Amino acid sequence: MIDVIVVGGGPTGLMLAGELRLHGVHVVVLDRLTEPTKESRGRGLHTRSVEMMDQRGLLDRFLAVSEKFQVGGFFGGILKPWPDRLDTAHPYGLSTLQPATERLLNERALELGAEIRRGCEVVGLSQADDGAGAGAGVSVELADGTRLRSRYLVGCDGGRSVVRKELGVGFPGEPAKVETLLGDMEMTEDQATVAAVVEEVRKSQLRFGTIPNGDGTYRVIVPAESVSEDRTTAPTLEEFKQRLRAVAGTDFGVHSPRWLSRFGDATRQAERYRVGRVLLAGDAAHIHPPTGGQGLNLGVQDAFNLGWKLAAEVNGWAPEGLLDSYHAERHPVGARVLDNTRAQITLLGTDPGATALRELLSRLMDFEEVNRYVTGMITAVGVRYDFGEGHELLGRRMRDVGLERGRLYELMHGGRGLLLDQTGRLSVAGWADRVDHVVDVSEELDVPAVLLRPDGHVAWVGEDQQDLAGRLPEWFGAAVG
């Protein structure tokens, strides 16, 4: 039997497959598309995602196909300089088109031994006994009548998730009130003229713009006339031209579209991220407007949180409640992203109230502390999970710090827990098969020792062995040996 079936071969599903394979889990990715997408939907990685790639030794691959950007805030169309003293060793994002992101994550998953099956559309699923017996598992039905069985299944199959619908999980929220057209296409107008028109139009309409893709095409964004009844039907090139002429007075001579789409500001979140042996991640668990560029990042960060926990469950050492902590930690994060995109859609409005509010927030973001807070929210470096009372680092992800013998993230490529011990007096005896013990010192770390989960979040801070021994089982199960 397959250990884990991942439904959906986008960034979230591929990231999850790689994380599971780090722990030897037999994972099969099923994707309904016969070939990887060529659509440049997600356009980059924010700081926290950049950190994650560094933690797994993938950052150099992304740097080779990306450009760094530093836009502080990037909130509701408000652009500010990058704030000082953001808590990261990677104070930048990466402009990376989604096909490149998927290609790199796909390569990584295959290198680690994941099996990726394309042209496999899931049309149904059922769960057997949720106990530990031989009958426990998930049965999946494909469109061609094939059936597969696995111990667990994760739906990473997008906002119209078949997995979520089959589970009957509620997806409450708000329907779209505004709609935007976007697509990748060529244009004949000279770029100086395009830039001048875009600058003028964006003085009053922030849901408008053109962005070069670097391959001779441009991402074009323009407000739709109204909300369509069926957003699964792509707009036509003529519809794009009509809207460009209505909003900008010119259609820029757009032609030869590579991809055309439409999106609304619908905002919804799954009521539960887990039902028995089936879990949801990425857009299958939450949808929201793409304001702030958070969607792809939120999904791969879901996968980063879930991967090691699901692997622990499969491999038999997960403490009670570890897999449920995925929902407990990520559902509130998703809810906060939904709220900040709701706020951004309001800021992007064209009425006098929205304009006044945007001007006020722009002035507030000139304060360094406000800019740092908003940037930390958008880039997810401000995420802190609730691990209870304790040191201010507890629940936060640890930034990369320099050590006498290298850097912290270089020690995390294998996806294991890590005790960074500056005292040299501590031990992880009993958990050495799950937790690495590194004795080293850092001028950037002013605590005696930190215990990091495989996702880099701080699970313990201190120097007392007995206290450490009480915390290890909470995240890494019972001691052995």
Stockholm file with secondary structure:
# STOCKHOLM 1.0

chainA/1-481         MIDVIVVGGGPTGLMLAGELRLHGVHVVVLDRLTEPTKESRGRGLHTRSVEMMDQRGLLDRFLAVSEKFQVGGFFGGILKPWPDRLDTAHPYGLSTLQPATERLLNERALELGAEIRRGCEVVGLSQADDGAGAGAGVSVELADGTRLRSRYLVGCDGGRSVVRKELGVGFPGEPAKVETLLGDMEMTEDQATVAAVVEEVRKSQLRFGTIPNGDGTYRVIVPAESVSEDRTTAPTLEEFKQRLRAVAGTDFGVHSPRWLSRFGDATRQAERYRVGRVLLAGDAAHIHPPTGGQGLNLGVQDAFNLGWKLAAEVNGWAPEGLLDSYHAERHPVGARVLDNTRAQITLLGTDPGATALRELLSRLMDFEEVNRYVTGMITAVGVRYDFGEGHELLGRRMRDVGLERGRLYELMHGGRGLLLDQTGRLSVAGWADRVDHVVDVSEELDVPAVLLRPDGHVAWVGEDQQDLAGRLPEWFGAAVG
#=GR chainA/1-481 SS CEEEEEECCSHHHHHHHHHHHTTTCCEEEEESSSSCCCCCCSCEECHHHHHHHHHTTCHHHHHTTCEEECCEEEETTEEECCCTTCSCSCCCEEECCHHHHHHHHHHHHHHTTCEEEESCCEEEEEECCCSSSTTCSEEEEETTSCEEEEEEEEECCCTTCHHHHHHTCCCCEECCSSEEEEEEEEECSCHHHHHHHHHHHTTTCSSCEEEECSSSCEEEEEECSSCCSCTTSCCCHHHHHHHHHHHHSCCTTEEEEEEEEEEECCEEECSCSEETTEEECGGGTEECCCTTSCHHHHHHHHHHHHHHHHHHHHHTCCCTTTTHHHHHHHHHHHHHHHHHHHHHHHHTCCSHHHHHHHHHHHHHTTSHHHHHHHHHHHHSTTCBCCCCSSCTTTTBBCCCCEETTEEGGGGCTTCCEEEEESSSCCCCTTCTTTEEEEECCCTTCCSSEEEECTTSBEEEECSCHHHHHHHHHHHHCSCCC
#=GC SS_cons         CEEEEEECCSHHHHHHHHHHHTTTCCEEEEESSSSCCCCCCSCEECHHHHHHHHHTTCHHHHHTTCEEECCEEEETTEEECCCTTCSCSCCCEEECCHHHHHHHHHHHHHHTTCEEEESCCEEEEEECCCSSSTTCSEEEEETTSCEEEEEEEEECCCTTCHHHHHHTCCCCEECCSSEEEEEEEEECSCHHHHHHHHHHHTTTCSSCEEEECSSSCEEEEEECSSCCSCTTSCCCHHHHHHHHHHHHSCCTTEEEEEEEEEEECCEEECSCSEETTEEECGGGTEECCCTTSCHHHHHHHHHHHHHHHHHHHHHTCCCTTTTHHHHHHHHHHHHHHHHHHHHHHHHTCCSHHHHHHHHHHHHHTTSHHHHHHHHHHHHSTTCBCCCCSSCTTTTBBCCCCEETTEEGGGGCTTCCEEEEESSSCCCCTTCTTTEEEEECCCTTCCSSEEEECTTSBEEEECSCHHHHHHHHHHHHCSCCC
//
